[in-house]
Amino acid sequence: MRSDEIKKILKENKEFFEVLENYDKTRELPFQRKRIDITLSVETINKLKKIRDKTGKPISRIIEECVN
């Protein structure tokens, strides 16, 4: 492979290479999911449950969407 072909591939796929580079450092991929424990008020939990019932989405997905 020629040098210019390599540069073209690296440029076209830059974000994938960055994800793989980060994986080498952290052993985590950005789309992986992790379980954590958090403490919420009963009121907040009830609001989340109402939203879950209306939308059909899991509570974790609702929280992710609010944070993003």
N, C-alpha and C positions, 0 to 999 in steps of 0.2 A: 504494500500500500504506500502511496506517495504521501509526503508530508502535508500537501494541500488537501488531500482527501481526508486525512486524519483530523485536520483543523476544522474542516467542514462538518464532519460527524460530531466532533466535540461541541461546535457552536450550535448545531441543530438540536442536540440532546443535552444541553448544559444543565437543565434542572434535574434530569435523571442522574447525571454524574454527581451533582451536588448531593442528592438524596443518598446515593451509594457511598459517597465520601463521608457523609454524616453517620451513616450506618456503621461504617468501619470504626468510627470513633466511639459511638454510643451504643451500638447493637440495638438501636430502636429505629423503626421506620415511622414516618409521620402519620401514616394511616393506621398504625396499630392502635389497639384500644387497651387501656389498663383499668383495672378496678381500683378505686380509692374509697376511703371512708371519709365522709364529711358530716358535719353537724348542722342541721337546719332547724328553724323553728317549725312548730306544728302548723302554724298558719301558712308558711311557705310550702311545706309538704302538701297541704291540702290544695293550695292553688295549683301546684304542679300536677297533682292527681286530676284536677278538673280539666286542665289543659290536655293531659294525656287522654282523658275520656272523650274530649271533643275532637282531638286531632288523630287519635290512634297511634301517636308516636310514643316511643319509650321516653321516660323521664330523662334519661341520660342524653338522648338526642335533643330534647327541648333545651336542656342546659347548654349543650354545645352550641346550638344555634344562637342562643342569647349571648354567649361569650364571643362568638365570631362575629 
